[in-house]
């Protein structure tokens, strides 16, 4: 049996943190660590528990640190940062996170979002040292995939054949190691590609 993924929840609302704990614990894939109600001891908690994932409410961070949440963690912390969202958060703040989780989603979707984000993050960390750069056309296809377009729509938009789009998608998967559309969307956000067209 594989090791459970350790999750640290950083959220002041007891209702939300207890709900997330229950949903994640029932899935059987996650070990939920003791909840932090504020961000004061973020680095110490990381050092103590070594979580794989941190679910953080961005609004509880000091205002000057909201856009640089990683600066609150130890220098070499390899942890997936997921923003817990249930109110408006500035897009510039959300860019500091690897993924975004809207708690208003159904229970199954919350678990699925975290699973896909973990898979994508591990693929990116694993491939970090490799120099597989996407071509300009592959990047364009990636952005359109991340925006939810189907291969046929992408082909029409870029004036290329569906076969060529499929070929680009295979290359993107090979180079990034990411298979899911949600994972590619996370990759596109992390690499600031979503504003491209």
N, C-alpha and C positions, 0 to 999 in steps of 0.2 A: 504494500500500500504506500502511495506517495505521501510525502509530508504535507500537512495542511498549510495553507497560506496564512501568514500572520497579518492581522489587520488591526491598526490602531485608529480609533475614532476620536476626532478632536471636535467636539460639539457641545455647546453649553445647554441645549435643550435635552432634558432627561427623556421626554417622550420620544424625540427623534433618535437619540443614541440607543435607548432600550429597544425601539422598533428595529433599527438597523442591526443591532446585536442579535435579536431573535431571528430576523430574516436570514442573516448570514450564517448563524450557527446551525439553523435547521437544514441548510443546504448540504452540510457535512464536509464541505471543501475548505472551510475557513476556521481559523482559531481567532476569536475576537479577544483582544487584549484589554486590560482595564482602560476605561474611557477617560480622556482628558477633557475637562470643562473649559479650559482656556489654553492659550498658546505659550504661556510663560515658561513651561518646562519642556518645550518641544525637543530640543537637542538632548537633554538628559533622558527623556523618555525613549528617544531613538536609540541612544547608547545602551539603555537598560534592556529594552525588549527586542531590538533589531527587527522591526516590522518589515514585511514585504510591501505592504500597502498602507498609506495613511489617508484616511478620509477626513478632510478638513473643511470646516465652514470658513470660507475666506473672510467673512465679515468680522470674525473675532480676532484677526491679526491686527497688530498696531498699524494704523493707517499708512505710515511710511514704509512698512515692510510688506504690504499686500501684493505688490508687483514683483517682489523678490523673495518669495516664501522659502526657496532653497537656501538663502543666506542665513536662515534661522536654524539650519541643520548642520551637522558636522560636515567638513569639507568633502569627504569621499562617500557620503551617504548615497547608496544606490537603492532608492525607494520610489515606488510608484505613488505619485501625489494625485489624489482625486478630489476635486472641489465638490462639496456637498452644496447643492443649490436648491433653494425654495423661495428665493426672493431675488430682486434685481441685483446683479453684481456686474461691475464694469468689465467689458470685454478685455481691456488691458490687464486686469487682475487675473482673469481666467486663463490668459495665455501662459501664466507661470505654472499651470498645472498640466499634468500628462493627460488627464481626462476630466470630464464633468459628469456628475451624477445628479439628476433631478429626482428628489425624493418623492415627487408626486407620481412617478411611474409605478406601474404594477410591480408586485413583489418579484415575479419571475424575471421581469425586465431589469430590475436592479441587480439581481444576481448575474444575469447574462452580461450586463454592461461591465461589471467588475471582472468577470471571467475574460471577456474579450480584451479589456484594457490590460489585464495582467499578461495575457498571451502576446499582445502587441509590444508591451514594454520589454518583456524578456527577449523577444526577437530583436528589438532595437539594441538592447544592451549587448546581446550576443554578437551582433553584427557591427558593433561600434568600431572595432579595430579594422574592419574590412573597408576597402576603398571602392565600393560599388556605388558610383554616382549615377543618378537617373539622367537620361538625356532630356533635352528640352521638351520633346514630344511626349516622352514617358511622364514627365512632370505634369504636362497639360492633361493627359489622360487621368493621372492620379487625382488631380484636383476635381475633375468632372465626376469621377467615381465617388470621391469623398462627398460630393454635393448630391449624390443619390441618382445620378444619371445611369441609364442602361447602356450597354455596348452599342446598340443601334442608334440611340440618341447622340452618343459621343461621336460615332462615325459621321453622322449628318452634320454635327456642329463643327467638326475639324476637317470635313471634306476628305475623309479617308474611308477605306473599306472596313466592314465589320471584322473581317479576318485580321486586318492590321491592328485594330483596337484590341482584339483578343490576344494577339502576339505581344502588344505592349503591356497588357495586363499580366501576362505570364512573366515577362521580364521584370515588371515591378514587383511581383510576388517573389521571384527568385532573388532579386537584389535587396529587398527589404526584409524578406523572411515573414511577411505578413500576408495572411490568406483572407481574412474577413474584411468586409467593407467598413465595418466600425473601426477595425484596427487601422485601416488605411486612412480613415478620417482623423484618427488620433495622430498618426504620423504626419499628415498634412498640416494639422494645427501646430504640432510641435516644431515643425520646420517652417512655420510662417508662410505656407503656400496657399492658404485659403483665399487670400486677397487677389491672387493671380487670376487671370482669365484668358 
